[in-house]
Amino acid sequence: MPFRECSTRNPRQQILDAAQWLAEQPTAPKISPDDLKDRFVLTSADASEAVLLARRYRICRRAFG
């Protein structure tokens, strides 16, 4: 279900929300930036940034618990 109601929120917050959601998935899903674009109403650049940020979140959680 897309989060269309978030479209009026701060774009930076939408990127962080998408990255956090992606990082919290039990296994690293093979979600493309296009999937995040649709789900969180992001631009292509923002969705790509969210994917990279989610990878960093996962690494930090693994390293620091």
Rosetta blueprint (number, residue, H / E / L):
1 M L
2 P L
3 F L
4 R H
5 E H
6 C H
7 S H
8 T H
9 R L
10 N L
11 P H
12 R H
13 Q H
14 Q H
15 I H
16 L H
17 D H
18 A H
19 A H
20 Q H
21 W H
22 L H
23 A H
24 E L
25 Q L
26 P L
27 T L
28 A L
29 P L
30 K L
31 I L
32 S L
33 P H
34 D H
35 D H
36 L H
37 K H
38 D H
39 R H
40 F H
41 V L
42 L L
43 T L
44 S H
45 A H
46 D H
47 A H
48 S H
49 E H
50 A H
51 V H
52 L H
53 L H
54 A H
55 R H
56 R H
57 Y H
58 R H
59 I H
60 C H
61 R H
62 R H
63 A H
64 F H
65 G L
